[in-house]
């Protein structure tokens, strides 16, 4: 039995039937506390057996925390003008969608 088969078997039986890809797709809903109870249980089961997904979740929590500590300041006039200039150039170049 190859490693991939073993990993799939463990994910399906012990890990709540979630693959790592499915786990990653559910992280935002988990952090926003919007998973159904059944999905939350499956998420927790997978989290319990997968070190890689525990690391990923920890990194996402850290990212959210760090982004929450950033100060929101408006761009300087120079940056604002440059962004407007670039947008206008892009819009008139014909690559903007109609």
CNS distance restraints for C-alpha pairs under 8 A (distance, minus, plus):
assign (resid   1 and name CA) (resid   5 and name CA) 6.34 0.50 0.50
assign (resid   1 and name CA) (resid   6 and name CA) 6.77 0.50 0.50
assign (resid   2 and name CA) (resid   6 and name CA) 6.36 0.50 0.50
assign (resid   3 and name CA) (resid   7 and name CA) 6.08 0.50 0.50
assign (resid   4 and name CA) (resid   8 and name CA) 6.12 0.50 0.50
assign (resid   5 and name CA) (resid   9 and name CA) 6.05 0.50 0.50
assign (resid   6 and name CA) (resid  10 and name CA) 6.14 0.50 0.50
assign (resid   7 and name CA) (resid  11 and name CA) 6.07 0.50 0.50
assign (resid   8 and name CA) (resid  12 and name CA) 6.06 0.50 0.50
assign (resid   8 and name CA) (resid  19 and name CA) 7.51 0.50 0.50
assign (resid   9 and name CA) (resid  13 and name CA) 6.04 0.50 0.50
assign (resid  10 and name CA) (resid  14 and name CA) 5.28 0.50 0.50
assign (resid  10 and name CA) (resid  15 and name CA) 6.07 0.50 0.50
assign (resid  11 and name CA) (resid  15 and name CA) 4.20 0.50 0.50
assign (resid  11 and name CA) (resid  16 and name CA) 6.33 0.50 0.50
assign (resid  11 and name CA) (resid  17 and name CA) 5.13 0.50 0.50
assign (resid  11 and name CA) (resid  18 and name CA) 5.86 0.50 0.50
assign (resid  11 and name CA) (resid  19 and name CA) 6.19 0.50 0.50
assign (resid  11 and name CA) (resid  46 and name CA) 6.88 0.50 0.50
assign (resid  12 and name CA) (resid  16 and name CA) 5.95 0.50 0.50
assign (resid  12 and name CA) (resid  17 and name CA) 3.70 0.50 0.50
assign (resid  12 and name CA) (resid  18 and name CA) 6.59 0.50 0.50
assign (resid  13 and name CA) (resid  17 and name CA) 6.24 0.50 0.50
assign (resid  14 and name CA) (resid  45 and name CA) 6.90 0.50 0.50
assign (resid  14 and name CA) (resid  46 and name CA) 7.57 0.50 0.50
assign (resid  14 and name CA) (resid  49 and name CA) 7.73 0.50 0.50
assign (resid  15 and name CA) (resid  42 and name CA) 6.87 0.50 0.50
assign (resid  15 and name CA) (resid  45 and name CA) 4.80 0.50 0.50
assign (resid  15 and name CA) (resid  46 and name CA) 4.10 0.50 0.50
assign (resid  15 and name CA) (resid  47 and name CA) 7.60 0.50 0.50
assign (resid  15 and name CA) (resid  48 and name CA) 7.41 0.50 0.50
assign (resid  15 and name CA) (resid  49 and name CA) 6.31 0.50 0.50
assign (resid  16 and name CA) (resid  41 and name CA) 7.37 0.50 0.50
assign (resid  16 and name CA) (resid  42 and name CA) 4.23 0.50 0.50
assign (resid  16 and name CA) (resid  43 and name CA) 6.95 0.50 0.50
assign (resid  16 and name CA) (resid  44 and name CA) 7.93 0.50 0.50
assign (resid  16 and name CA) (resid  45 and name CA) 5.26 0.50 0.50
assign (resid  16 and name CA) (resid  46 and name CA) 5.81 0.50 0.50
assign (resid  17 and name CA) (resid  42 and name CA) 6.83 0.50 0.50
assign (resid  17 and name CA) (resid  46 and name CA) 7.72 0.50 0.50
assign (resid  18 and name CA) (resid  22 and name CA) 5.82 0.50 0.50
assign (resid  18 and name CA) (resid  23 and name CA) 6.21 0.50 0.50
assign (resid  18 and name CA) (resid  42 and name CA) 6.75 0.50 0.50
assign (resid  18 and name CA) (resid  43 and name CA) 7.22 0.50 0.50
assign (resid  18 and name CA) (resid  46 and name CA) 6.39 0.50 0.50
assign (resid  19 and name CA) (resid  23 and name CA) 6.16 0.50 0.50
assign (resid  19 and name CA) (resid  46 and name CA) 7.93 0.50 0.50
assign (resid  20 and name CA) (resid  24 and name CA) 6.18 0.50 0.50
assign (resid  20 and name CA) (resid  53 and name CA) 6.71 0.50 0.50
assign (resid  21 and name CA) (resid  25 and name CA) 6.34 0.50 0.50
assign (resid  22 and name CA) (resid  26 and name CA) 6.43 0.50 0.50
assign (resid  23 and name CA) (resid  27 and name CA) 6.44 0.50 0.50
assign (resid  23 and name CA) (resid  43 and name CA) 6.54 0.50 0.50
assign (resid  23 and name CA) (resid  46 and name CA) 7.57 0.50 0.50
assign (resid  23 and name CA) (resid  53 and name CA) 7.43 0.50 0.50
assign (resid  24 and name CA) (resid  53 and name CA) 7.56 0.50 0.50
assign (resid  26 and name CA) (resid  30 and name CA) 6.11 0.50 0.50
assign (resid  26 and name CA) (resid  35 and name CA) 7.90 0.50 0.50
assign (resid  26 and name CA) (resid  43 and name CA) 7.89 0.50 0.50
assign (resid  27 and name CA) (resid  31 and name CA) 6.11 0.50 0.50
assign (resid  27 and name CA) (resid  57 and name CA) 7.04 0.50 0.50
assign (resid  28 and name CA) (resid  32 and name CA) 6.12 0.50 0.50
assign (resid  29 and name CA) (resid  33 and name CA) 5.96 0.50 0.50
assign (resid  29 and name CA) (resid  34 and name CA) 5.08 0.50 0.50
assign (resid  29 and name CA) (resid  35 and name CA) 5.67 0.50 0.50
assign (resid  30 and name CA) (resid  34 and name CA) 6.10 0.50 0.50
assign (resid  30 and name CA) (resid  35 and name CA) 5.75 0.50 0.50
assign (resid  30 and name CA) (resid  40 and name CA) 7.29 0.50 0.50
assign (resid  31 and name CA) (resid  61 and name CA) 7.85 0.50 0.50
assign (resid  35 and name CA) (resid  39 and name CA) 5.87 0.50 0.50
assign (resid  35 and name CA) (resid  40 and name CA) 5.58 0.50 0.50
assign (resid  36 and name CA) (resid  40 and name CA) 6.02 0.50 0.50
assign (resid  37 and name CA) (resid  41 and name CA) 6.20 0.50 0.50
assign (resid  38 and name CA) (resid  42 and name CA) 6.35 0.50 0.50
assign (resid  39 and name CA) (resid  43 and name CA) 5.92 0.50 0.50
assign (resid  40 and name CA) (resid  44 and name CA) 6.12 0.50 0.50
assign (resid  41 and name CA) (resid  45 and name CA) 6.18 0.50 0.50
assign (resid  42 and name CA) (resid  46 and name CA) 6.23 0.50 0.50
assign (resid  43 and name CA) (resid  47 and name CA) 6.10 0.50 0.50
assign (resid  44 and name CA) (resid  48 and name CA) 6.14 0.50 0.50
assign (resid  45 and name CA) (resid  49 and name CA) 6.81 0.50 0.50
assign (resid  46 and name CA) (resid  50 and name CA) 6.06 0.50 0.50
assign (resid  47 and name CA) (resid  51 and name CA) 7.41 0.50 0.50
assign (resid  47 and name CA) (resid  53 and name CA) 6.25 0.50 0.50
assign (resid  47 and name CA) (resid  54 and name CA) 5.82 0.50 0.50
assign (resid  48 and name CA) (resid  54 and name CA) 7.95 0.50 0.50
assign (resid  50 and name CA) (resid  54 and name CA) 6.37 0.50 0.50
assign (resid  51 and name CA) (resid  55 and name CA) 6.19 0.50 0.50
assign (resid  52 and name CA) (resid  56 and name CA) 6.22 0.50 0.50
assign (resid  53 and name CA) (resid  57 and name CA) 6.03 0.50 0.50
assign (resid  54 and name CA) (resid  58 and name CA) 6.14 0.50 0.50
assign (resid  55 and name CA) (resid  59 and name CA) 6.18 0.50 0.50
assign (resid  56 and name CA) (resid  60 and name CA) 6.22 0.50 0.50
assign (resid  57 and name CA) (resid  61 and name CA) 6.17 0.50 0.50
assign (resid  58 and name CA) (resid  62 and name CA) 6.15 0.50 0.50
assign (resid  59 and name CA) (resid  63 and name CA) 6.10 0.50 0.50
assign (resid  60 and name CA) (resid  64 and name CA) 6.17 0.50 0.50
assign (resid  61 and name CA) (resid  65 and name CA) 6.13 0.50 0.50
assign (resid  62 and name CA) (resid  66 and name CA) 6.08 0.50 0.50
assign (resid  63 and name CA) (resid  67 and name CA) 6.05 0.50 0.50
assign (resid  64 and name CA) (resid  68 and name CA) 6.13 0.50 0.50
assign (resid  65 and name CA) (resid  69 and name CA) 6.64 0.50 0.50
assign (resid  66 and name CA) (resid  70 and name CA) 6.87 0.50 0.50
assign (resid  75 and name CA) (resid  79 and name CA) 5.91 0.50 0.50
assign (resid  75 and name CA) (resid  80 and name CA) 5.95 0.50 0.50
assign (resid  76 and name CA) (resid  80 and name CA) 6.11 0.50 0.50
assign (resid  77 and name CA) (resid  81 and name CA) 6.03 0.50 0.50
assign (resid  78 and name CA) (resid  82 and name CA) 6.19 0.50 0.50
assign (resid  79 and name CA) (resid  83 and name CA) 6.13 0.50 0.50
assign (resid  80 and name CA) (resid  84 and name CA) 6.19 0.50 0.50
assign (resid  81 and name CA) (resid  85 and name CA) 6.08 0.50 0.50
assign (resid  82 and name CA) (resid  86 and name CA) 6.14 0.50 0.50
assign (resid  83 and name CA) (resid  87 and name CA) 6.07 0.50 0.50
assign (resid  84 and name CA) (resid  88 and name CA) 6.07 0.50 0.50
assign (resid  85 and name CA) (resid  89 and name CA) 6.16 0.50 0.50
assign (resid  86 and name CA) (resid  90 and name CA) 6.07 0.50 0.50
assign (resid  87 and name CA) (resid  91 and name CA) 5.96 0.50 0.50
assign (resid  88 and name CA) (resid  92 and name CA) 6.10 0.50 0.50
assign (resid  89 and name CA) (resid  93 and name CA) 6.07 0.50 0.50
assign (resid  90 and name CA) (resid  94 and name CA) 7.33 0.50 0.50
assign (resid  90 and name CA) (resid  95 and name CA) 6.69 0.50 0.50
assign (resid  90 and name CA) (resid  96 and name CA) 6.59 0.50 0.50
assign (resid  91 and name CA) (resid  95 and name CA) 6.79 0.50 0.50
assign (resid  91 and name CA) (resid  96 and name CA) 5.14 0.50 0.50
assign (resid  92 and name CA) (resid  96 and name CA) 7.57 0.50 0.50
